[in-house]
Amino acid sequence: MSETRTRADELVVSFAPADERTAEELDAPSYRRYLTRAHEGPVAVGDEWAEFVSCGCGSTRDVTLRVEAADGDAVDAETTFVFEARADD
């Protein structure tokens, strides 16, 4: 028997380190598409994703994303990501 999931229309995701460059990279349409594909399926508040963003010239920065709020329990192509800066834990 398959489990029915409810699409998360909006997912609030915090990020650290919290700096302007990281925020800009996360907000890029290509990065949002990547997150949708990489994390499609089940999602829960508290989930953490170890990711990285481009810093230019072939360098990257590690970033930890944490799901802070979700109005459903699954990510799909219609899910909107809202990013919030978070102090390093």
PDB file of N, CA, C and O in Angstrom:
ATOM      1  N   MET A   1       0.847  -1.171   0.000  1.00  0.00           N
ATOM      2  CA  MET A   1       0.000   0.000   0.000  1.00  0.00           C
ATOM      3  C   MET A   1       0.892   1.234   0.000  1.00  0.00           C
ATOM      4  O   MET A   1       1.796   1.342   0.829  1.00  0.00           O
ATOM      5  N   SER A   2       0.651   2.162  -0.917  1.00  0.00           N
ATOM      6  CA  SER A   2       1.506   3.345  -1.006  1.00  0.00           C
ATOM      7  C   SER A   2       1.011   4.443  -0.075  1.00  0.00           C
ATOM      8  O   SER A   2      -0.185   4.581   0.182  1.00  0.00           O
ATOM      9  N   GLU A   3       1.962   5.212   0.416  1.00  0.00           N
ATOM     10  CA  GLU A   3       1.661   6.310   1.324  1.00  0.00           C
ATOM     11  C   GLU A   3       1.365   7.567   0.509  1.00  0.00           C
ATOM     12  O   GLU A   3       2.112   7.906  -0.409  1.00  0.00           O
ATOM     13  N   THR A   4       0.284   8.252   0.842  1.00  0.00           N
ATOM     14  CA  THR A   4      -0.071   9.482   0.143  1.00  0.00           C
ATOM     15  C   THR A   4       0.603  10.659   0.829  1.00  0.00           C
ATOM     16  O   THR A   4       0.529  10.815   2.047  1.00  0.00           O
ATOM     17  N   ARG A   5       1.258  11.482   0.025  1.00  0.00           N
ATOM     18  CA  ARG A   5       1.942  12.662   0.545  1.00  0.00           C
ATOM     19  C   ARG A   5       1.242  13.909   0.036  1.00  0.00           C
ATOM     20  O   ARG A   5       0.598  13.897  -1.013  1.00  0.00           O
ATOM     21  N   THR A   6       1.380  14.989   0.801  1.00  0.00           N
ATOM     22  CA  THR A   6       0.826  16.280   0.428  1.00  0.00           C
ATOM     23  C   THR A   6       1.957  17.192  -0.010  1.00  0.00           C
ATOM     24  O   THR A   6       2.931  17.384   0.718  1.00  0.00           O
ATOM     25  N   ARG A   7       1.822  17.753  -1.209  1.00  0.00           N
ATOM     26  CA  ARG A   7       2.860  18.655  -1.720  1.00  0.00           C
ATOM     27  C   ARG A   7       3.024  19.853  -0.791  1.00  0.00           C
ATOM     28  O   ARG A   7       2.046  20.444  -0.334  1.00  0.00           O
ATOM     29  N   ALA A   8       4.277  20.194  -0.525  1.00  0.00           N
ATOM     30  CA  ALA A   8       4.588  21.432   0.188  1.00  0.00           C
ATOM     31  C   ALA A   8       4.576  22.554  -0.842  1.00  0.00           C
ATOM     32  O   ALA A   8       5.443  22.611  -1.713  1.00  0.00           O
ATOM     33  N   ASP A   9       3.590  23.449  -0.743  1.00  0.00           N
ATOM     34  CA  ASP A   9       3.553  24.591  -1.652  1.00  0.00           C
ATOM     35  C   ASP A   9       4.713  25.530  -1.362  1.00  0.00           C
ATOM     36  O   ASP A   9       5.298  26.117  -2.273  1.00  0.00           O
ATOM     37  N   GLU A  10       5.039  25.664  -0.070  1.00  0.00           N
ATOM     38  CA  GLU A  10       6.137  26.543   0.341  1.00  0.00           C
ATOM     39  C   GLU A  10       6.986  25.841   1.388  1.00  0.00           C
ATOM     40  O   GLU A  10       6.472  25.219   2.317  1.00  0.00           O
ATOM     41  N   LEU A  11       8.285  25.954   1.220  1.00  0.00           N
ATOM     42  CA  LEU A  11       9.243  25.358   2.137  1.00  0.00           C
ATOM     43  C   LEU A  11      10.159  26.469   2.628  1.00  0.00           C
ATOM     44  O   LEU A  11      10.859  27.092   1.830  1.00  0.00           O
ATOM     45  N   VAL A  12      10.163  26.723   3.934  1.00  0.00           N
ATOM     46  CA  VAL A  12      11.066  27.717   4.507  1.00  0.00           C
ATOM     47  C   VAL A  12      12.339  26.990   4.902  1.00  0.00           C
ATOM     48  O   VAL A  12      12.318  26.061   5.710  1.00  0.00           O
ATOM     49  N   VAL A  13      13.452  27.428   4.318  1.00  0.00           N
ATOM     50  CA  VAL A  13      14.739  26.770   4.507  1.00  0.00           C
ATOM     51  C   VAL A  13      15.737  27.803   5.016  1.00  0.00           C
ATOM     52  O   VAL A  13      15.940  28.843   4.389  1.00  0.00           O
ATOM     53  N   SER A  14      16.363  27.508   6.162  1.00  0.00           N
ATOM     54  CA  SER A  14      17.401  28.408   6.666  1.00  0.00           C
ATOM     55  C   SER A  14      18.749  27.942   6.139  1.00  0.00           C
ATOM     56  O   SER A  14      18.922  26.780   5.770  1.00  0.00           O
ATOM     57  N   PHE A  15      19.705  28.876   6.111  1.00  0.00           N
ATOM     58  CA  PHE A  15      21.030  28.528   5.608  1.00  0.00           C
ATOM     59  C   PHE A  15      22.120  29.136   6.473  1.00  0.00           C
ATOM     60  O   PHE A  15      21.964  30.216   7.043  1.00  0.00           O
ATOM     61  N   ALA A  16      23.230  28.412   6.552  1.00  0.00           N
ATOM     62  CA  ALA A  16      24.429  28.878   7.251  1.00  0.00           C
ATOM     63  C   ALA A  16      25.620  28.314   6.497  1.00  0.00           C
ATOM     64  O   ALA A  16      25.599  27.142   6.121  1.00  0.00           O
ATOM     65  N   PRO A  17      26.642  29.093   6.267  1.00  0.00           N
ATOM     66  CA  PRO A  17      26.853  30.448   6.783  1.00  0.00           C
ATOM     67  C   PRO A  17      25.919  31.444   6.113  1.00  0.00           C
ATOM     68  O   PRO A  17      25.557  31.312   4.944  1.00  0.00           O
ATOM     69  N   ALA A  18      25.541  32.449   6.904  1.00  0.00           N
ATOM     70  CA  ALA A  18      24.581  33.455   6.455  1.00  0.00           C
ATOM     71  C   ALA A  18      25.322  34.692   5.963  1.00  0.00           C
ATOM     72  O   ALA A  18      25.661  35.577   6.748  1.00  0.00           O
ATOM     73  N   ASP A  19      25.567  34.743   4.665  1.00  0.00           N
ATOM     74  CA  ASP A  19      26.194  35.930   4.082  1.00  0.00           C
ATOM     75  C   ASP A  19      25.498  36.257   2.765  1.00  0.00           C
ATOM     76  O   ASP A  19      24.761  35.435   2.220  1.00  0.00           O
ATOM     77  N   GLU A  20      25.735  37.453   2.265  1.00  0.00           N
ATOM     78  CA  GLU A  20      25.043  37.932   1.069  1.00  0.00           C
ATOM     79  C   GLU A  20      25.343  37.075  -0.161  1.00  0.00           C
ATOM     80  O   GLU A  20      24.438  36.787  -0.945  1.00  0.00           O
ATOM     81  N   ARG A  21      26.578  36.672  -0.337  1.00  0.00           N
ATOM     82  CA  ARG A  21      26.951  35.870  -1.508  1.00  0.00           C
ATOM     83  C   ARG A  21      26.196  34.540  -1.528  1.00  0.00           C
ATOM     84  O   ARG A  21      25.682  34.124  -2.566  1.00  0.00           O
ATOM     85  N   THR A  22      26.136  33.884  -0.380  1.00  0.00           N
ATOM     86  CA  THR A  22      25.401  32.617  -0.289  1.00  0.00           C
ATOM     87  C   THR A  22      23.924  32.839  -0.592  1.00  0.00           C
ATOM     88  O   THR A  22      23.315  32.059  -1.324  1.00  0.00           O
ATOM     89  N   ALA A  23      23.347  33.902  -0.032  1.00  0.00           N
ATOM     90  CA  ALA A  23      21.934  34.213  -0.271  1.00  0.00           C
ATOM     91  C   ALA A  23      21.666  34.428  -1.758  1.00  0.00           C
ATOM     92  O   ALA A  23      20.665  33.941  -2.283  1.00  0.00           O
ATOM     93  N   GLU A  24      22.545  35.146  -2.434  1.00  0.00           N
ATOM     94  CA  GLU A  24      22.376  35.398  -3.868  1.00  0.00           C
ATOM     95  C   GLU A  24      22.422  34.101  -4.670  1.00  0.00           C
ATOM     96  O   GLU A  24      21.614  33.902  -5.577  1.00  0.00           O
ATOM     97  N   GLU A  25      23.353  33.231  -4.343  1.00  0.00           N
ATOM     98  CA  GLU A  25      23.470  31.962  -5.067  1.00  0.00           C
ATOM     99  C   GLU A  25      22.252  31.065  -4.837  1.00  0.00           C
ATOM    100  O   GLU A  25      21.766  30.425  -5.769  1.00  0.00           O
ATOM    101  N   LEU A  26      21.760  31.020  -3.596  1.00  0.00           N
ATOM    102  CA  LEU A  26      20.583  30.204  -3.304  1.00  0.00           C
ATOM    103  C   LEU A  26      19.358  30.705  -4.056  1.00  0.00           C
ATOM    104  O   LEU A  26      18.489  29.920  -4.435  1.00  0.00           O
ATOM    105  N   ASP A  27      19.293  32.007  -4.269  1.00  0.00           N
ATOM    106  CA  ASP A  27      18.130  32.617  -4.911  1.00  0.00           C
ATOM    107  C   ASP A  27      18.121  32.464  -6.436  1.00  0.00           C
ATOM    108  O   ASP A  27      17.123  32.783  -7.081  1.00  0.00           O
ATOM    109  N   ALA A  28      19.203  31.987  -7.003  1.00  0.00           N
ATOM    110  CA  ALA A  28      19.283  31.828  -8.461  1.00  0.00           C
ATOM    111  C   ALA A  28      18.275  30.774  -8.935  1.00  0.00           C
ATOM    112  O   ALA A  28      18.141  29.724  -8.308  1.00  0.00           O
ATOM    113  N   PRO A  29      17.569  31.048 -10.034  1.00  0.00           N
ATOM    114  CA  PRO A  29      16.602  30.071 -10.555  1.00  0.00           C
ATOM    115  C   PRO A  29      17.218  28.687 -10.802  1.00  0.00           C
ATOM    116  O   PRO A  29      16.568  27.670 -10.561  1.00  0.00           O
ATOM    117  N   SER A  30      18.450  28.646 -11.276  1.00  0.00           N
ATOM    118  CA  SER A  30      19.092  27.347 -11.532  1.00  0.00           C
ATOM    119  C   SER A  30      19.315  26.568 -10.235  1.00  0.00           C
ATOM    120  O   SER A  30      19.195  25.343 -10.226  1.00  0.00           O
ATOM    121  N   TYR A  31      19.638  27.262  -9.142  1.00  0.00           N
ATOM    122  CA  TYR A  31      19.857  26.571  -7.872  1.00  0.00           C
ATOM    123  C   TYR A  31      18.529  26.069  -7.311  1.00  0.00           C
ATOM    124  O   TYR A  31      18.460  24.973  -6.756  1.00  0.00           O
ATOM    125  N   ARG A  32      17.484  26.867  -7.456  1.00  0.00           N
ATOM    126  CA  ARG A  32      16.161  26.435  -6.999  1.00  0.00           C
ATOM    127  C   ARG A  32      15.715  25.181  -7.761  1.00  0.00           C
ATOM    128  O   ARG A  32      15.149  24.264  -7.167  1.00  0.00           O
ATOM    129  N   ARG A  33      15.969  25.142  -9.067  1.00  0.00           N
ATOM    130  CA  ARG A  33      15.633  23.943  -9.859  1.00  0.00           C
ATOM    131  C   ARG A  33      16.432  22.737  -9.365  1.00  0.00           C
ATOM    132  O   ARG A  33      15.896  21.637  -9.231  1.00  0.00           O
ATOM    133  N   TYR A  34      17.724  22.958  -9.095  1.00  0.00           N
ATOM    134  CA  TYR A  34      18.566  21.876  -8.583  1.00  0.00           C
ATOM    135  C   TYR A  34      17.992  21.324  -7.273  1.00  0.00           C
ATOM    136  O   TYR A  34      17.862  20.110  -7.115  1.00  0.00           O
ATOM    137  N   LEU A  35      17.648  22.218  -6.332  1.00  0.00           N
ATOM    138  CA  LEU A  35      17.115  21.756  -5.044  1.00  0.00           C
ATOM    139  C   LEU A  35      15.829  20.958  -5.233  1.00  0.00           C
ATOM    140  O   LEU A  35      15.611  19.951  -4.559  1.00  0.00           O
ATOM    141  N   THR A  36      14.989  21.408  -6.142  1.00  0.00           N
ATOM    142  CA  THR A  36      13.747  20.686  -6.410  1.00  0.00           C
ATOM    143  C   THR A  36      14.041  19.266  -6.879  1.00  0.00           C
ATOM    144  O   THR A  36      13.432  18.312  -6.394  1.00  0.00           O
ATOM    145  N   ARG A  37      14.962  19.124  -7.812  1.00  0.00           N
ATOM    146  CA  ARG A  37      15.304  17.784  -8.320  1.00  0.00           C
ATOM    147  C   ARG A  37      16.022  16.947  -7.260  1.00  0.00           C
ATOM    148  O   ARG A  37      15.721  15.765  -7.091  1.00  0.00           O
ATOM    149  N   ALA A  38      16.962  17.555  -6.554  1.00  0.00           N
ATOM    150  CA  ALA A  38      17.780  16.809  -5.591  1.00  0.00           C
ATOM    151  C   ALA A  38      16.984  16.338  -4.377  1.00  0.00           C
ATOM    152  O   ALA A  38      17.292  15.301  -3.790  1.00  0.00           O
ATOM    153  N   HIS A  39      15.960  17.104  -4.002  1.00  0.00           N
ATOM    154  CA  HIS A  39      15.229  16.786  -2.771  1.00  0.00           C
ATOM    155  C   HIS A  39      13.753  16.498  -3.012  1.00  0.00           C
ATOM    156  O   HIS A  39      12.935  16.596  -2.098  1.00  0.00           O
ATOM    157  N   GLU A  40      13.417  16.138  -4.261  1.00  0.00           N
ATOM    158  CA  GLU A  40      12.037  15.787  -4.583  1.00  0.00           C
ATOM    159  C   GLU A  40      11.625  14.577  -3.753  1.00  0.00           C
ATOM    160  O   GLU A  40      12.370  13.604  -3.631  1.00  0.00           O
ATOM    161  N   GLY A  41      10.442  14.656  -3.194  1.00  0.00           N
ATOM    162  CA  GLY A  41       9.942  13.560  -2.381  1.00  0.00           C
ATOM    163  C   GLY A  41       9.724  13.998  -0.944  1.00  0.00           C
ATOM    164  O   GLY A  41       9.510  15.180  -0.679  1.00  0.00           O
ATOM    165  N   PRO A  42       9.778  13.052  -0.017  1.00  0.00           N
ATOM    166  CA  PRO A  42       9.455  13.343   1.377  1.00  0.00           C
ATOM    167  C   PRO A  42      10.340  14.432   1.977  1.00  0.00           C
ATOM    168  O   PRO A  42      11.538  14.504   1.703  1.00  0.00           O
ATOM    169  N   VAL A  43       9.720  15.281   2.805  1.00  0.00           N
ATOM    170  CA  VAL A  43      10.441  16.342   3.505  1.00  0.00           C
ATOM    171  C   VAL A  43       9.773  16.548   4.860  1.00  0.00           C
ATOM    172  O   VAL A  43       8.561  16.381   5.001  1.00  0.00           O
ATOM    173  N   ALA A  44      10.587  16.915   5.860  1.00  0.00           N
ATOM    174  CA  ALA A  44      10.054  17.173   7.197  1.00  0.00           C
ATOM    175  C   ALA A  44      10.820  18.325   7.831  1.00  0.00           C
ATOM    176  O   ALA A  44      11.999  18.538   7.546  1.00  0.00           O
ATOM    177  N   VAL A  45      10.132  19.062   8.695  1.00  0.00           N
ATOM    178  CA  VAL A  45      10.790  20.124   9.448  1.00  0.00           C
ATOM    179  C   VAL A  45      11.946  19.498  10.218  1.00  0.00           C
ATOM    180  O   VAL A  45      11.796  18.450  10.846  1.00  0.00           O
ATOM    181  N   GLY A  46      13.099  20.154  10.161  1.00  0.00           N
ATOM    182  CA  GLY A  46      14.294  19.648  10.828  1.00  0.00           C
ATOM    183  C   GLY A  46      15.259  18.937   9.897  1.00  0.00           C
ATOM    184  O   GLY A  46      16.423  18.744  10.248  1.00  0.00           O
ATOM    185  N   ASP A  47      14.795  18.540   8.705  1.00  0.00           N
ATOM    186  CA  ASP A  47      15.705  17.919   7.733  1.00  0.00           C
ATOM    187  C   ASP A  47      16.853  18.875   7.442  1.00  0.00           C
ATOM    188  O   ASP A  47      16.638  20.076   7.279  1.00  0.00           O
ATOM    189  N   GLU A  48      18.069  18.348   7.375  1.00  0.00           N
ATOM    190  CA  GLU A  48      19.238  19.157   7.015  1.00  0.00           C
ATOM    191  C   GLU A  48      19.875  18.582   5.762  1.00  0.00           C
ATOM    192  O   GLU A  48      19.991  17.367   5.602  1.00  0.00           O
ATOM    193  N   TRP A  49      20.284  19.481   4.880  1.00  0.00           N
ATOM    194  CA  TRP A  49      20.908  19.099   3.623  1.00  0.00           C
ATOM    195  C   TRP A  49      22.272  19.748   3.540  1.00  0.00           C
ATOM    196  O   TRP A  49      22.383  20.969   3.648  1.00  0.00           O
ATOM    197  N   ALA A  50      23.306  18.956   3.352  1.00  0.00           N
ATOM    198  CA  ALA A  50      24.664  19.470   3.142  1.00  0.00           C
ATOM    199  C   ALA A  50      24.808  19.764   1.653  1.00  0.00           C
ATOM    200  O   ALA A  50      24.801  18.847   0.832  1.00  0.00           O
ATOM    201  N   GLU A  51      24.938  21.024   1.310  1.00  0.00           N
ATOM    202  CA  GLU A  51      25.011  21.459  -0.083  1.00  0.00           C
ATOM    203  C   GLU A  51      26.231  22.352  -0.268  1.00  0.00           C
ATOM    204  O   GLU A  51      27.013  22.549   0.662  1.00  0.00           O
ATOM    205  N   PHE A  52      26.384  22.884  -1.458  1.00  0.00           N
ATOM    206  CA  PHE A  52      27.420  23.882  -1.710  1.00  0.00           C
ATOM    207  C   PHE A  52      26.912  24.855  -2.751  1.00  0.00           C
ATOM    208  O   PHE A  52      26.034  24.530  -3.550  1.00  0.00           O
ATOM    209  N   VAL A  53      27.477  26.059  -2.733  1.00  0.00           N
ATOM    210  CA  VAL A  53      27.141  27.085  -3.723  1.00  0.00           C
ATOM    211  C   VAL A  53      28.425  27.557  -4.382  1.00  0.00           C
ATOM    212  O   VAL A  53      29.516  27.411  -3.831  1.00  0.00           O
ATOM    213  N   SER A  54      28.276  28.119  -5.560  1.00  0.00           N
ATOM    214  CA  SER A  54      29.422  28.645  -6.303  1.00  0.00           C
ATOM    215  C   SER A  54      29.883  29.961  -5.694  1.00  0.00           C
ATOM    216  O   SER A  54      29.072  30.800  -5.302  1.00  0.00           O
ATOM    217  N   CYS A  55      31.183  30.124  -5.623  1.00  0.00           N
ATOM    218  CA  CYS A  55      31.766  31.395  -5.183  1.00  0.00           C
ATOM    219  C   CYS A  55      32.489  32.066  -6.344  1.00  0.00           C
ATOM    220  O   CYS A  55      33.166  33.077  -6.152  1.00  0.00           O
ATOM    221  N   GLY A  56      32.353  31.516  -7.535  1.00  0.00           N
ATOM    222  CA  GLY A  56      33.009  32.062  -8.717  1.00  0.00           C
ATOM    223  C   GLY A  56      34.371  31.447  -8.933  1.00  0.00           C
ATOM    224  O   GLY A  56      34.981  30.914  -8.006  1.00  0.00           O
ATOM    225  N   CYS A  57      34.842  31.524 -10.158  1.00  0.00           N
ATOM    226  CA  CYS A  57      36.179  31.036 -10.540  1.00  0.00           C
ATOM    227  C   CYS A  57      36.429  29.589 -10.130  1.00  0.00           C
ATOM    228  O   CYS A  57      37.553  29.225  -9.786  1.00  0.00           O
ATOM    229  N   GLY A  58      35.386  28.767 -10.167  1.00  0.00           N
ATOM    230  CA  GLY A  58      35.552  27.353  -9.866  1.00  0.00           C
ATOM    231  C   GLY A  58      35.619  27.008  -8.392  1.00  0.00           C
ATOM    232  O   GLY A  58      35.826  25.845  -8.047  1.00  0.00           O
ATOM    233  N   SER A  59      35.450  27.985  -7.512  1.00  0.00           N
ATOM    234  CA  SER A  59      35.481  27.687  -6.079  1.00  0.00           C
ATOM    235  C   SER A  59      34.056  27.567  -5.537  1.00  0.00           C
ATOM    236  O   SER A  59      33.118  28.156  -6.073  1.00  0.00           O
ATOM    237  N   THR A  60      33.920  26.799  -4.473  1.00  0.00           N
ATOM    238  CA  THR A  60      32.609  26.567  -3.870  1.00  0.00           C
ATOM    239  C   THR A  60      32.657  26.841  -2.378  1.00  0.00           C
ATOM    240  O   THR A  60      33.726  26.896  -1.771  1.00  0.00           O
ATOM    241  N   ARG A  61      31.482  27.011  -1.803  1.00  0.00           N
ATOM    242  CA  ARG A  61      31.350  27.189  -0.353  1.00  0.00           C
ATOM    243  C   ARG A  61      30.331  26.177   0.138  1.00  0.00           C
ATOM    244  O   ARG A  61      29.242  26.057  -0.424  1.00  0.00           O
ATOM    245  N   ASP A  62      30.687  25.448   1.192  1.00  0.00           N
ATOM    246  CA  ASP A  62      29.747  24.520   1.810  1.00  0.00           C
ATOM    247  C   ASP A  62      28.666  25.319   2.525  1.00  0.00           C
ATOM    248  O   ASP A  62      28.943  26.350   3.138  1.00  0.00           O
ATOM    249  N   VAL A  63      27.449  24.837   2.441  1.00  0.00           N
ATOM    250  CA  VAL A  63      26.322  25.483   3.110  1.00  0.00           C
ATOM    251  C   VAL A  63      25.406  24.390   3.649  1.00  0.00           C
ATOM    252  O   VAL A  63      25.158  23.384   2.984  1.00  0.00           O
ATOM    253  N   THR A  64      24.910  24.603   4.858  1.00  0.00           N
ATOM    254  CA  THR A  64      23.963  23.671   5.453  1.00  0.00           C
ATOM    255  C   THR A  64      22.578  24.290   5.382  1.00  0.00           C
ATOM    256  O   THR A  64      22.343  25.379   5.905  1.00  0.00           O
ATOM    257  N   LEU A  65      21.667  23.586   4.730  1.00  0.00           N
ATOM    258  CA  LEU A  65      20.283  24.026   4.622  1.00  0.00           C
ATOM    259  C   LEU A  65      19.446  23.215   5.605  1.00  0.00           C
ATOM    260  O   LEU A  65      19.622  22.004   5.736  1.00  0.00           O
ATOM    261  N   ARG A  66      18.531  23.900   6.296  1.00  0.00           N
ATOM    262  CA  ARG A  66      17.660  23.213   7.256  1.00  0.00           C
ATOM    263  C   ARG A  66      16.214  23.606   6.977  1.00  0.00           C
ATOM    264  O   ARG A  66      15.903  24.789   6.838  1.00  0.00           O
ATOM    265  N   VAL A  67      15.340  22.622   6.896  1.00  0.00           N
ATOM    266  CA  VAL A  67      13.917  22.885   6.698  1.00  0.00           C
ATOM    267  C   VAL A  67      13.345  23.397   8.018  1.00  0.00           C
ATOM    268  O   VAL A  67      13.350  22.690   9.026  1.00  0.00           O
ATOM    269  N   GLU A  68      12.854  24.635   7.996  1.00  0.00           N
ATOM    270  CA  GLU A  68      12.303  25.268   9.196  1.00  0.00           C
ATOM    271  C   GLU A  68      10.780  25.191   9.241  1.00  0.00           C
ATOM    272  O   GLU A  68      10.193  25.120  10.320  1.00  0.00           O
ATOM    273  N   ALA A  69      10.140  25.203   8.075  1.00  0.00           N
ATOM    274  CA  ALA A  69       8.680  25.126   8.013  1.00  0.00           C
ATOM    275  C   ALA A  69       8.272  24.553   6.661  1.00  0.00           C
ATOM    276  O   ALA A  69       8.923  24.788   5.643  1.00  0.00           O
ATOM    277  N   ALA A  70       7.183  23.798   6.677  1.00  0.00           N
ATOM    278  CA  ALA A  70       6.650  23.214   5.442  1.00  0.00           C
ATOM    279  C   ALA A  70       5.141  23.086   5.593  1.00  0.00           C
ATOM    280  O   ALA A  70       4.645  22.688   6.647  1.00  0.00           O
ATOM    281  N   ASP A  71       4.418  23.427   4.532  1.00  0.00           N
ATOM    282  CA  ASP A  71       2.963  23.297   4.584  1.00  0.00           C
ATOM    283  C   ASP A  71       2.490  22.001   3.918  1.00  0.00           C
ATOM    284  O   ASP A  71       1.330  21.875   3.528  1.00  0.00           O
ATOM    285  N   GLY A  72       3.390  21.066   3.799  1.00  0.00           N
ATOM    286  CA  GLY A  72       3.110  19.739   3.268  1.00  0.00           C
ATOM    287  C   GLY A  72       4.272  18.839   3.631  1.00  0.00           C
ATOM    288  O   GLY A  72       5.154  19.243   4.389  1.00  0.00           O
ATOM    289  N   ASP A  73       4.287  17.622   3.100  1.00  0.00           N
ATOM    290  CA  ASP A  73       5.368  16.701   3.465  1.00  0.00           C
ATOM    291  C   ASP A  73       6.103  16.125   2.260  1.00  0.00           C
ATOM    292  O   ASP A  73       6.736  15.073   2.352  1.00  0.00           O
ATOM    293  N   ALA A  74       6.012  16.834   1.109  1.00  0.00           N
ATOM    294  CA  ALA A  74       6.733  16.376  -0.082  1.00  0.00           C
ATOM    295  C   ALA A  74       7.116  17.565  -0.956  1.00  0.00           C
ATOM    296  O   ALA A  74       6.341  18.505  -1.131  1.00  0.00           O
ATOM    297  N   VAL A  75       8.331  17.503  -1.500  1.00  0.00           N
ATOM    298  CA  VAL A  75       8.817  18.510  -2.444  1.00  0.00           C
ATOM    299  C   VAL A  75       8.516  18.011  -3.851  1.00  0.00           C
ATOM    300  O   VAL A  75       8.736  16.840  -4.164  1.00  0.00           O
ATOM    301  N   ASP A  76       8.007  18.912  -4.703  1.00  0.00           N
ATOM    302  CA  ASP A  76       7.861  18.596  -6.119  1.00  0.00           C
ATOM    303  C   ASP A  76       8.127  19.855  -6.935  1.00  0.00           C
ATOM    304  O   ASP A  76       8.540  20.877  -6.386  1.00  0.00           O
ATOM    305  N   ALA A  77       7.895  19.788  -8.226  1.00  0.00           N
ATOM    306  CA  ALA A  77       8.231  20.894  -9.130  1.00  0.00           C
ATOM    307  C   ALA A  77       7.467  22.177  -8.815  1.00  0.00           C
ATOM    308  O   ALA A  77       7.886  23.256  -9.234  1.00  0.00           O
ATOM    309  N   GLU A  78       6.360  22.081  -8.087  1.00  0.00           N
ATOM    310  CA  GLU A  78       5.559  23.262  -7.753  1.00  0.00           C
ATOM    311  C   GLU A  78       5.941  23.885  -6.410  1.00  0.00           C
ATOM    312  O   GLU A  78       5.431  24.950  -6.063  1.00  0.00           O
ATOM    313  N   THR A  79       6.816  23.250  -5.660  1.00  0.00           N
ATOM    314  CA  THR A  79       7.216  23.764  -4.349  1.00  0.00           C
ATOM    315  C   THR A  79       8.053  25.024  -4.508  1.00  0.00           C
ATOM    316  O   THR A  79       8.955  25.082  -5.345  1.00  0.00           O
ATOM    317  N   THR A  80       7.746  26.036  -3.695  1.00  0.00           N
ATOM    318  CA  THR A  80       8.505  27.281  -3.667  1.00  0.00           C
ATOM    319  C   THR A  80       9.412  27.265  -2.444  1.00  0.00           C
ATOM    320  O   THR A  80       8.973  26.939  -1.340  1.00  0.00           O
ATOM    321  N   PHE A  81      10.683  27.619  -2.646  1.00  0.00           N
ATOM    322  CA  PHE A  81      11.642  27.705  -1.548  1.00  0.00           C
ATOM    323  C   PHE A  81      11.737  29.142  -1.062  1.00  0.00           C
ATOM    324  O   PHE A  81      11.864  30.069  -1.863  1.00  0.00           O
ATOM    325  N   VAL A  82      11.677  29.327   0.258  1.00  0.00           N
ATOM    326  CA  VAL A  82      11.890  30.625   0.889  1.00  0.00           C
ATOM    327  C   VAL A  82      13.122  30.462   1.772  1.00  0.00           C
ATOM    328  O   VAL A  82      13.141  29.622   2.672  1.00  0.00           O
ATOM    329  N   PHE A  83      14.155  31.271   1.509  1.00  0.00           N
ATOM    330  CA  PHE A  83      15.411  31.139   2.242  1.00  0.00           C
ATOM    331  C   PHE A  83      15.527  32.198   3.327  1.00  0.00           C
ATOM    332  O   PHE A  83      15.190  33.363   3.115  1.00  0.00           O
ATOM    333  N   GLU A  84      16.011  31.776   4.499  1.00  0.00           N
ATOM    334  CA  GLU A  84      16.243  32.671   5.626  1.00  0.00           C
ATOM    335  C   GLU A  84      17.649  32.429   6.158  1.00  0.00           C
ATOM    336  O   GLU A  84      18.079  31.286   6.314  1.00  0.00           O
ATOM    337  N   ALA A  85      18.355  33.515   6.434  1.00  0.00           N
ATOM    338  CA  ALA A  85      19.699  33.403   7.005  1.00  0.00           C
ATOM    339  C   ALA A  85      19.608  32.858   8.430  1.00  0.00           C
ATOM    340  O   ALA A  85      18.646  33.127   9.149  1.00  0.00           O
ATOM    341  N   ARG A  86      20.622  32.089   8.824  1.00  0.00           N
ATOM    342  CA  ARG A  86      20.679  31.498  10.162  1.00  0.00           C
ATOM    343  C   ARG A  86      22.102  31.632  10.684  1.00  0.00           C
ATOM    344  O   ARG A  86      23.060  31.437   9.936  1.00  0.00           O
ATOM    345  N   ALA A  87      22.242  31.960  11.952  1.00  0.00           N
ATOM    346  CA  ALA A  87      23.569  32.002  12.562  1.00  0.00           C
ATOM    347  C   ALA A  87      24.140  30.590  12.587  1.00  0.00           C
ATOM    348  O   ALA A  87      23.396  29.622  12.747  1.00  0.00           O
ATOM    349  N   ASP A  88      25.460  30.466  12.431  1.00  0.00           N
ATOM    350  CA  ASP A  88      26.082  29.141  12.506  1.00  0.00           C
ATOM    351  C   ASP A  88      25.750  28.491  13.831  1.00  0.00           C
ATOM    352  O   ASP A  88      25.763  29.135  14.880  1.00  0.00           O
ATOM    353  N   ASP A  89      25.449  27.196  13.767  1.00  0.00           N
ATOM    354  CA  ASP A  89      25.129  26.439  14.994  1.00  0.00           C
ATOM    355  C   ASP A  89      26.375  26.034  15.711  1.00  0.00           C
ATOM    356  O   ASP A  89      26.302  25.392  16.760  1.00  0.00           O
TER     357      ASP A  89
END
